[in-house]
């Protein structure tokens, strides 16, 4: 659970992550009963507001497609730092590498993942549960404790242990950053979006 939730959050910051083994979610959540609502990729936050779980249409340039099966792609607009993930479905069919660099119109369900303080509390607890050493260290810091002379032993724990601690520290730091953003948000939560594709076509 933690890895799934964290990968969704990380995606919003690193921009590109195929995550090709993860199944598409919510494909059957919405039935198409009306014309898709247009979203401007260059004014995404304003035009996507309130359209979660609805069928939308968006135009963008394909900057990356997943090489392992073509189940994911990313599109962008004028701002190269903004990338929107699009997930293929049985209805849309998969993407291919030849699409990169071309403009496409995508119709699909706007999937909104909301992150609030409760979600971050859960995420943090799961990170610490998988890294008990890090949890113990945090408790020692709060209690003003020390390592009891075990520093030399820790030096021989191995690179894999250090890498695990580094990964945990990075995850906790990112959760802390998200907490600050949630506090500053008027809504009390952050929204991370992706598109579950129904169809796509090249703009010539």
C-alpha positions in Angstrom: 0.0 0.0 0.0 2.7 2.4 1.0 4.7 1.9 -2.3 1.6 2.4 -4.4 0.5 5.6 -2.6 4.0 7.0 -2.5 4.6 6.3 -6.2 1.5 8.4 -7.0 2.8 11.3 -4.9 6.3 11.1 -6.3 5.0 11.1 -9.8 3.8 14.7 -9.4 7.3 15.8 -8.6 9.6 13.7 -10.8 7.5 14.1 -13.9 8.1 10.7 -15.6 7.7 7.3 -14.1 6.2 4.5 -16.3 5.2 2.2 -13.4 4.2 -0.2 -16.2 3.3 -3.1 -13.9 0.6 -1.1 -12.1 -3.0 -1.8 -13.4 -5.1 1.1 -14.5 -7.6 2.1 -11.8 -11.2 3.3 -12.1 -11.6 2.3 -15.7 -15.2 1.5 -15.2 -16.0 4.4 -12.8 -17.7 6.6 -15.3 -19.8 6.0 -18.4 -19.7 8.4 -21.3 -23.1 10.0 -21.4 -22.2 13.5 -22.6 -19.7 15.4 -24.7 -16.2 15.5 -23.1 -15.4 18.7 -21.2 -12.3 20.6 -22.6 -9.2 21.1 -20.4 -6.4 23.5 -21.4 -3.1 21.9 -20.6 -1.5 25.3 -20.5 -4.1 26.4 -17.8 -4.5 23.0 -16.3 -5.3 23.7 -12.6 -8.0 26.2 -13.4 -9.7 24.2 -16.2 -9.5 20.8 -14.4 -10.9 22.1 -11.1 -14.1 20.2 -10.2 -13.9 17.8 -13.2 -12.5 14.7 -11.3 -14.0 11.4 -12.4 -15.6 13.1 -15.5 -14.9 12.6 -19.2 -12.6 15.3 -20.5 -10.7 16.2 -23.7 -7.2 17.6 -23.6 -4.5 18.3 -26.2 -0.8 18.0 -25.6 2.6 17.0 -27.0 3.7 13.4 -26.2 7.1 13.7 -24.4 7.4 10.1 -23.3 5.8 6.7 -23.8 6.4 3.5 -21.8 8.6 1.1 -23.7 7.3 -1.9 -21.8 3.9 -2.4 -23.3 2.9 1.1 -24.1 0.5 1.4 -21.2 1.6 4.9 -20.1 2.5 8.1 -21.8 3.1 11.7 -20.7 1.9 14.8 -22.5 2.9 18.4 -21.9 2.1 21.9 -23.1 4.1 25.2 -23.2 5.6 24.5 -19.8 8.1 21.6 -20.2 8.1 21.1 -16.4 4.4 20.1 -16.4 3.7 16.6 -17.5 0.4 14.8 -17.3 0.2 11.0 -17.2 -2.1 9.2 -19.5 -2.9 5.5 -18.9 -4.1 3.3 -21.7 -7.2 1.1 -21.3 -8.7 -1.7 -23.3 -10.9 0.9 -25.0 -8.2 3.2 -26.1 -5.5 0.7 -27.0 -1.8 1.1 -26.1 0.6 3.8 -27.0 3.9 3.5 -29.0 7.3 5.2 -29.2 6.5 6.7 -32.6 4.0 9.0 -30.9 6.8 10.9 -29.0 7.2 14.5 -30.3 3.7 14.7 -31.9 0.6 16.5 -30.7 -2.4 14.3 -29.7 -5.9 14.9 -28.5 -6.8 12.6 -25.7 -10.4 11.8 -24.4 -10.7 10.0 -21.1 -11.6 10.1 -17.5 -9.9 12.7 -15.3 -8.6 10.7 -12.3 -8.1 12.9 -9.2 -6.0 11.6 -6.3 -6.5 13.8 -3.2 -3.8 14.0 -0.6 -4.7 15.5 2.8 -3.2 15.4 6.3 -4.9 12.1 7.1 -3.5 10.5 4.0 0.0 11.8 4.9 -0.3 10.5 8.4 -1.1 7.1 7.0 1.7 7.3 4.5 4.2 8.3 7.2 3.2 5.5 9.5 3.6 3.0 6.8 7.1 4.3 5.8 8.2 4.1 9.5 6.7 0.7 9.9 8.9 -0.6 7.0 11.9 1.1 8.5 12.0 0.4 12.3 15.6 1.6 12.6 14.6 5.0 11.3 11.6 5.1 13.7 13.8 4.2 16.6 16.3 6.9 15.7 13.6 9.5 15.5 12.4 8.5 19.0 15.9 8.7 20.3 16.3 12.2 19.0 13.1 13.3 20.7 14.2 11.7 24.0 17.7 13.2 23.7 19.3 9.7 23.7 22.5 8.4 22.1 23.6 5.3 20.2 24.9 3.5 23.4 28.3 3.1 21.8 27.0 1.1 18.9 28.3 3.4 16.3 31.2 1.1 15.2 28.8 -1.8 14.8 26.5 0.4 12.6 29.5 1.2 10.3 29.6 -2.4 9.3 25.9 -2.8 8.6 26.4 -2.7 4.9 25.6 -0.4 2.0 22.2 -1.9 1.5 21.2 -0.8 5.0 22.5 2.7 4.4 20.6 2.9 1.1 17.4 1.8 2.9 17.9 4.6 5.5 18.6 7.1 2.8 15.4 6.1 0.9 13.4 6.3 4.1 14.8 9.8 4.9 14.0 11.0 1.4 10.4 9.7 1.7 9.9 11.4 5.1 11.4 14.6 3.7 9.0 14.5 0.8 6.0 13.9 3.1 7.1 16.9 5.2 7.2 19.0 2.0 3.7 17.8 1.1 2.4 18.7 4.6 3.6 22.2 4.1 1.8 22.4 0.8 -1.4 21.1 2.3 -1.3 23.7 5.1 -0.9 26.4 2.5 -3.7 25.0 0.3 -7.1 26.7 0.7 -8.8 23.4 0.0 -7.0 21.5 2.7 -5.7 18.9 0.3 -3.6 18.6 -2.8 -4.9 17.1 -6.1 -2.8 15.0 -8.4 -4.3 14.2 -11.8 -4.0 11.6 -14.5 -6.1 10.6 -17.5 -7.6 7.1 -18.1 -7.7 7.2 -21.9 -10.9 6.4 -23.9 -9.4 7.4 -27.2 -6.6 9.4 -28.7 -5.8 10.9 -32.1 -2.9 12.7 -33.6 -3.2 16.4 -34.5 -1.6 16.9 -37.9 
